[in-house]
């Protein structure tokens, strides 16, 4: 997967434009409501979603597997942001506990054990009362069932990029033990689920 993303960022550069995803805007507003100050973004890419949080005064730290994407983030958004170069599978990269974590369109690209590790690693890096929000592709997506069958609900649509498609049952199975509080649907370029989890009590 590192080669897949590095090649894509080299060839396509800022491939999704510079406007933040709808899910990022929704999460930013939610984080503002919950007075989140520090945000970790695994799979930060070239930073378009990070800007939604930074513009509202939140401090953002990122993790990114593609060196080219990190270079693009610094070119377009400045160097005053910490981005760790590496795979999210190698988390944690620091000992910081964050008020909020936002993982956009990342979880469904991982194998089962890697998904479990990412979810737990993110939860471990949340401060008490903090929130983590994941977006995951839905089985309602037109690409569901297309491409090469890998395993139940998992298909390789693009060469070298298996994708796991979620429903509410699989979300509850994978996130139920890490403070799952809400599942909502959001329409991006594909139908996604917005998955919100909270660490500990009480609600802030």
Helices and strands as residue ranges (DSSP letters): H 2-12, H 22-33, E 38-42, H 48-54, E 59-64, H 67-77, E 82-85, G 88-90, E 98-103, G 107-109, H 112-124, E 126-137, E 148-151, E 154-158, E 161-164, H 168-175, E 180-187, E 191-198
